[in-house]
Amino acid sequence: MRDVEIPPANLGVMAHRDRRDVPPNGLAEAENWIYQDGDFQVRPGYNAFGDNPASRVMGYIQYRHRNGALRTVKGTAVGWRKYDPETNAWTNITGTALTSSPAQQQVFRVFQKATETWLLGCGEADTPKKWDGLTATYVEMAGNPPKARCMAINANRVIFGNLKSGGTISPVAVDVSLNGNFDGGYGSEQVELLADTPGDIIAMAERGNLLTTIYKSDAIYNAIAVDAADPFVFPLAHALDEKSGPCSTLAVVKISDGMDAYLGNDGAPRLYDGAGRPSEFSPAAARWIKDNANFSTLVRAFGFYDPLLKQLFFVFAEQNKNNPNLAAIIDPRSGTFHPYRWDTLRFSAGIKLNASTGLTIGELVGTIEDQELTFGEYEELEPRVILGEVGGQSYKDSATDDNGVAITTFWESGLHNL
């Protein structure tokens, strides 16, 4: 008898193969393990990020305000909250209460209007809102903007898609603002029906300053800025199978200016480069998602990208559960895949952002003269994955358990040529 050395599982879970065809450095099955930084390890645990939970988290954004300060905002089912690193709390941005349902995710965009930085937000149930980043209150955008499922900024204009109010109520309609002014032009500047295919508009993704990709459930359109009476043309780029479009608004994820990823209604992750047809890129993840997802609540799924670790997250509910508790972690370069499961936590939105370190002067290494950052910059030293729970609490990936609950794990290596 001799010992057999099992190599590190750097090929991830290969759920699309028979276990007898999976090599020893691949995984036939696993849960809550990740190959990261050259190490095969248990995934991070999640503990509270900020106190004062509100209602169900429906979306996040982090952006740089014109005054140089970092703004971190989450939309909930009933309103917006901003993170205060000094008090480690999510404080209320007052305003008219929102009325989102679990399937009505919120979309944020940042608009530079003259010398002001505005945060804009939309969701299907409520009139779009705006916040100047300084006052205590968000307010409704002016000019009678439509309630809409999604929005984008193109050529200094706002485009709303899948309209729920206004003069044109239609799941295939888009409405355009004035040039340089998100507070006007709706219903008159340009309204179009993207009706070559019958599917709904699901999401939009900017691709540079003059081109926006519009994702429908069964097609991809482009919004191209032009110098004409109508500021945009909306050509059909690709007609898709009715199940291969995005499953939800927040399941479309920007990886770079030239590449998006999304989770399809059929459970397959896809990449889209703005030119060729969307392509499946991780058969292992697709097989696992199709075997485990609750497709009746896939509209609640969401995704985001970690550019530092090159990890794409798609989070969704498993069979017989309504709220997301499973995640497919995928390297979009190779398709390598690892699955996560949360036993007790249930999530509804996520983001990779710079979280406050919480460092005190006494915790700094060396002398004050050794420090190269300002005190304000220490608030941004800790890149973290942030997940919003259905009860309103936010969590960050900086623990060894999940809010006090031990992480359940297992893994089985492949058998081929072992």
N, C-alpha and C positions, 0 to 999 in steps of 0.2 A: 504494500500500500504506500502511496506517496501523496504528499500534500499538493493541492492544486491552488495556485494563486488566482484569485478572481480580480481582474483589473477594475479600475474605477469606472463607474457607470456613466461615462461621458456621452453616450448615445441616447440617454434618456429612456423614457417608456416607449416601447415599440408595440403599441396596442393593435396595430394593423397586421401584425405577423403572428403566426403560430409560435408558441413559446419554444418549440424545438428548432425554429429558424432564427431565434433571437441570439446574437452573439453574447459572450460573457460580459462585455462592456456595455451591453444594452440591458434594459429591464423588461421582463415579461409583464410585471405588474408592480405598482408602487403607489404610495399615498403619503404626501407630506414630506418627501425628500426632494432635494434639489442639488444639481451639480453646478457649483458656482465658485468662481475664483480658484479653479483647480482643486476643489474640495467637494466631496460627496457628503452632504450634511442634511440634518433636519431643517425644514423651512423655518423662517422667522416666526415668532409668535406675535400677537397683537395686543397692545395695551392702550389705554385711553389717551387720546390726543385732545387736550382741552376739556374743560368741564362745561356745564350748562347745556346738556343735550336738549334739543327741541323736538321737532317732528321728523318724520322720515326724510333722510337725505336724498335729494333728487339730482344733484350735480355739484361739481366743484370747479373753481378756477383760481389760479394764482397769477398775478400780473404786476408789472412795475408801473406805479403811478407817476405822473409827470413831475412830482416833487421828489422822486427818487425812492420813495418808500415802497416796500413790498406789501401788496394787498392779497390776502387769502380769504376767499368768500365761498360759502356753501349755500346753495338753494335747498330749502326744505319744502315739504308739502304745504306749509303755511306761510313761508316768508324767507328772507335772506338773513344770514348771520356772517359776521366777520371775525377772524381770529385775532386776538390780542396777545402777542407773545409776552408782554409784561405781566399780565395776570393769568396767562394760560387758560383763557376762557373764550368761548364763542359768544360775542355780544350781539344783541339784536339790532339789525338795521330796520327801523320802524317803517311802516308803510301799509297800504291796503293788504289785507290778508290774502294769501294765495289759496287755491282750491284744488291742487293737483291730486290725481289718483295715482296708485302705484305704477300704472303703465304710462303715465305722462311725465317723462323725464324733462329736465330743464337744461337749456342750452345757453351758454354765456359767450359773449364776444366783447372785445375792447375796441372802442372807437375814439380816435383822436379828432376832436372837433375844435378847430381853431387852436387855442392854447390850452384846451381842457381835455382831460382824460376821462371818458365815461365808460362805465360798465353797463352793458345792455344784457337783458335776459328775457327769454321767451319760453313759454310752455303752452300746451294745447288749451288749457282751461282758463287762462287769464290774459288780459291785455299786456303786451310787452312792457317791461319796466326799465328804468334807467337810474343810475346812481353816480354821483360826481366823485365818489371816493373820499369826500371830506365831511359832508354833512351826516346827520344821524338818520336820514330818511331816504328811501328810494321812492320814486314817483312814477306814474305812468308816462310813457313816451307820448308826445303830442302828435297831432296830425291824424288821429284815428287809425293807428296801425292795426292790422288784423291780429287776432289770436292765431297762432301758427305753431306747427310742430317743430320747425327748425328754422335756422337763419344762417346767413353768412355775410361777410363784408367783401365787396368787390368794387374796385375803382372808386373808393370813397363813398359808396352807397351801401345801404342795407338791403338784402334780398330775403324775404320771408317765403317759406314754402309749406305746402299742405295747410291751406287757410281754413280757419274754423269760424271766422266772423268777417264782417265787412260786406262790400258789394258783390264779391265773388267768393262764395263758400264752396270749396272743392278740394279733394285730396290731391289733385294734380296741378293746382294753381300756384303761381308765384306772384309776389307783389314787390315793387321796387320803390325805394325812397328817393328823395331829392339828392342831388349831388352835394356832398359835404354836409348834409343835414338829415339826420335820422328822424327829425321831428316833423316831417311833412312829405307830401307827394304820394301818399298811399291811395290807391284806387284811381289815380290819374296819370302818374308818371309812366308806368308800364305794368300791365297785368297780363299774364300769359297762362294758357293751359297747356301743360306738357302731356298731351293726350294721345301720342302715338301708341302707347301701351296703356292698359287700364290700371296698373298698379299704383299704389299710393307713394307720394314723396315721403321718404323716411329721414334723410339726413343730408347735410351739405358739408363740403370740405374745401377750403380755400387752397388753390394751387398757384401761388404767386399772387400778384396784385390785380391781374386782369382776367383770371380764369378761375372758375369755381366748378367743382364736380358736384352734381346733384344726383344723389342715390335714390332711386325708386325701388320698390319691392321686386320689380321685374325689368328694370332698365337703368341705364346710366345716361344722363344728359350733361351737357356743359353749359355754363353761363359765361359767355365771352363778351367782355366790354368792347363797344364799338363807338365810333364817332358818328352818331346818327340821331335822328329824332327819338327813336327808341334806344336807350343806352345799352341794351344787351341783345344778343341773339342767343337762342337756346336750342342748339342742334342735338338730335339724338345721337349719342356715341355708340351705345350697344344695347340691343334688346337682349334680355336675359331670361333664363328659365324662371318661372314664377316663384320657385323656392330658393333661388340662388342670390337674391338681393339681401341687404342687411336685415337682421332680425329686429333691431331697435335703433333709436336715434343715437344713443351713447355707445353702441357697439361698432361705430365707425371711428377708427383711431388713426391719427396722423403719425407716421413714423419719421418722415422727413418731408421737405417741400415737394419731393417728387414721388412719394410713395404713401399710400394709405393701406391699412388692413381693416378687415371687417369680419364679423361673424355672421354667416349666412343663415337664412331661415331653415336650411336643411342641416345645420350644425357644422358645416365645413368652414374653417378659417380661409380667407382669401386675401390676396394682395392685388392692388390696382395701381398701376404706374401712370395713369392718365392717357395711355395710348392703346396698348393691347387689351384684350379681354381680361377681366378678373380671373385669377388663377388660384386653385387650391395649392397650398404650400406645405401642409403638415398632415399627411394621411394618418399618422398616429394619433394626433389630437382630434382629427375629424372622427375617427373610429370611436375613440373614448367618449367624445361629446355625444355622438349619436346613440351610444349605448347607455348613457347615464342622464341625459338632459330631460327635463320636463318641457316638452315643446309647447305645451299650452300656455306657459308663462315665460317663454323666451323673449317676449317683448320687454321684460324687466331686466334682461341681461345688459351688461355694460363692459367696456374695455378701456384700457389705457396702456401707455408705453413707458418703460423705464429706459431712457437713452443711455444711462451710465452702464447698466448691466446687460443692455440689449435684450430685454425681456418684455414680451407682449403678454398682457393679462386679458383673458376673457373670463368673466365671472357670471355664473348662471345657476339656476335652481336645478337640483336633481329630481328624478322621478318621485312623485308623491309629495313634493314640497313646492310651495309657492314662491318663496323668496330665495335669492341666490346664496348658496352655501358651498358651491364647487367652483374651482378656477382651473383653467388650462393655461399654463405658463409656457410660452413658446418663444424660441429664438427665431425671428423671421429670416435670418440669413441661412440657417441650416434646417429649420423645421423641427429641431430637437424639442421635445415636449416633456413636461413634468406636471402631474396633477396635484392640486391642493384640495383639502376638505376642511371645513370648519364644523365641528360637532354642535356647537351651541350658538355661535354668532351667525347673523343673517345680514347680508349687505345689500346696498341699493345704488352705490356710486363709488367711484375711486379716482385717484390721481397720484402721480409722482410729483412731489414738490419739495421745497426747502423748508423743513420744520425747525422751530427754535431748538437750539442745543440745550438751553437751560443751564449753561455754564456760568459759574460764579468766578470772581477774580481769584479766589483761593484755589480753584480747580485748574487754572491755567498752568501749563508746564513752563518752567523757566522764570525769568524776571519780566517785569513790565516792558523793559527795553527790548526784550526778545520778540515781543508780539508784533506781527506785521499787519494785522487787521484792526480796523476800528471796532469799538465796542458794538456799534450797530451791526457790523458785518458778522459778529459772532452769532447773531440771531439766525443766520442763514447757512450755517456750516453743516447742517445735518440733512442731506437728501433722504427723504423717507417716502415709502408707499403709504398713502393715507386711504383708508376705507371708511365709508359712512354706513352706519348700521340702520336698520329699518326703524329703530326706536329713537334715532336722532343723534346718538353718540358717534364721534369720530374716533378711529383707532389708527395707530402707527405701528410699523413693523420693527419694534425695538424691544421685544420681550422673548422669553423662553417658553411661554405658554399663551393661551388665548384668553385674556381677561381672567386669569386665575384658573382656567381649565387646562389640564394637561393635553398636549398634542398627541393624538393617536397616529402611529406610523407603522408601515410595513414596506418591505420591498423584496422582490424575487428577481435574481439575475437570469439571463438567458442560458440556454443549454447547448446551443449549437457549437460544436468543437470545444467544449469545455474539457 
